[in-house]
Amino acid sequence: MSPPLAGVWAAAWNAHEVDAVVSWYAADGVHRMASGATHTGAPELRAMVERTLLAYPDVGFDVRDAFIADDHFAIEYTMRGTRDGRTVEIDGVLVGTVDRDARVRACVDYLDHLSIQRQLGLAD
């Protein structure tokens, strides 16, 4: 069974509730993509979530495995969605730290963007 942190994350994304996703982070929380983009604080996190939902209106996340130990966590997931009529399915891992209220202080999202581009027919 996944820890509550992972369930809250997936439920917020799967319901497409922008406020719920943003509230998963601390006020100054940081979400860094392994590809380099970094989103810090509620306004930037909100913009990231809104862009994702616009690009993949049916996006969904399945938690495959997760753990939390002290203030560190990892969530292994599969993301599925449709963009421009093409289905994308990609595995990823979130690794990060939480504050005393179990809100994310910082995380890195290890997601293979090249595989996404290939599935969308935008790269060889």
C-alpha positions as CSV (number, residue, x, y, z in Angstrom):
1,M,0.0,0.0,0.0
2,S,1.3,3.5,-0.9
3,P,1.9,6.0,1.8
4,P,-0.8,8.7,2.1
5,L,1.5,11.3,0.5
6,A,1.5,9.4,-2.8
7,G,-2.2,8.8,-2.7
8,V,-2.9,12.5,-2.1
9,W,-0.6,13.4,-5.0
10,A,-2.2,10.9,-7.5
11,A,-5.8,11.8,-6.4
12,A,-5.2,15.5,-6.9
13,W,-3.7,15.0,-10.4
14,N,-6.3,12.4,-11.4
15,A,-9.2,14.7,-10.3
16,H,-7.5,17.6,-12.3
17,E,-7.7,19.8,-9.2
18,V,-5.1,22.4,-9.7
19,D,-5.5,23.8,-6.1
20,A,-5.1,20.4,-4.6
21,V,-1.9,19.7,-6.6
22,V,-0.4,23.0,-5.7
23,S,-1.3,22.6,-2.0
24,W,0.7,19.3,-2.0
25,Y,3.8,21.6,-1.9
26,A,5.0,23.9,0.9
27,A,4.5,27.6,0.2
28,D,8.0,27.9,-1.2
29,G,8.1,24.3,-2.5
30,V,10.3,23.5,-5.5
31,H,9.5,21.0,-8.3
32,R,12.5,20.4,-10.6
33,M,12.2,18.4,-13.7
34,A,15.3,16.2,-14.4
35,S,15.3,17.9,-17.8
36,G,16.2,21.2,-16.1
37,A,13.0,23.2,-15.6
38,T,12.4,24.4,-12.1
39,H,9.2,25.6,-10.6
40,T,9.3,27.4,-7.2
41,G,6.4,28.6,-5.1
42,A,2.6,28.5,-5.7
43,P,2.4,30.7,-8.8
44,E,5.0,28.8,-10.8
45,L,3.7,25.4,-9.6
46,R,0.2,26.4,-10.6
47,A,1.4,27.4,-14.0
48,M,3.2,24.0,-14.4
49,V,0.0,22.1,-13.4
50,E,-2.2,24.2,-15.7
51,R,0.2,23.7,-18.7
52,T,0.2,20.0,-18.1
53,L,-3.6,19.8,-17.9
54,L,-3.9,21.9,-21.0
55,A,-1.4,19.7,-22.9
56,Y,-2.9,16.4,-21.6
57,P,-6.6,17.0,-20.8
58,D,-7.1,13.4,-19.8
59,V,-3.8,13.0,-17.9
60,G,-3.8,10.4,-15.1
61,F,-1.2,9.0,-12.7
62,D,-1.0,5.5,-11.3
63,V,1.3,5.0,-8.3
64,R,3.3,1.8,-8.8
65,D,5.4,2.1,-5.6
66,A,6.2,4.7,-3.0
67,F,7.8,5.2,0.4
68,I,8.4,7.9,2.9
69,A,11.2,7.7,5.5
70,D,11.6,10.6,7.9
71,D,11.4,13.6,5.6
72,H,12.4,11.9,2.4
73,F,10.1,10.2,-0.1
74,A,10.0,8.5,-3.5
75,I,7.0,7.9,-5.7
76,E,7.3,5.6,-8.7
77,Y,4.4,6.3,-11.2
78,T,3.1,5.8,-14.7
79,M,1.6,8.8,-16.4
80,R,-0.9,8.4,-19.2
81,G,-2.6,11.0,-21.3
82,T,-3.6,12.1,-24.8
83,R,-2.1,15.0,-26.6
84,D,-3.0,15.9,-30.2
85,G,-4.8,12.6,-30.6
86,R,-1.8,10.5,-29.6
87,T,-1.6,8.5,-26.4
88,V,1.4,8.9,-24.1
89,E,2.4,6.4,-21.5
90,I,5.6,7.0,-19.5
91,D,7.1,5.9,-16.3
92,G,8.6,8.4,-13.8
93,V,9.8,8.8,-10.3
94,L,9.5,11.7,-7.9
95,V,12.1,12.0,-5.2
96,G,12.1,14.7,-2.6
97,T,11.7,16.0,0.9
98,V,8.7,17.1,3.0
99,D,8.2,19.5,5.8
100,R,6.7,18.8,9.2
101,D,3.2,19.1,7.7
102,A,4.1,16.5,5.0
103,R,4.1,19.1,2.3
104,V,6.7,18.9,-0.3
105,R,9.7,21.2,0.2
106,A,11.6,20.0,-2.9
107,C,11.4,17.2,-5.4
108,V,13.0,16.1,-8.6
109,D,10.7,14.6,-11.2
110,Y,12.6,12.0,-13.2
111,L,10.6,11.7,-16.4
112,D,12.0,10.7,-19.8
113,H,10.9,13.6,-22.0
114,L,12.6,12.1,-25.1
115,S,10.3,9.1,-24.8
116,I,7.3,11.5,-24.6
117,Q,8.5,13.3,-27.7
118,R,8.9,10.0,-29.6
119,Q,5.4,8.8,-28.6
120,L,4.0,12.1,-29.9
121,G,5.9,11.7,-33.2
122,L,8.1,14.7,-32.5
123,A,11.4,12.9,-32.3
124,D,13.0,9.8,-33.8
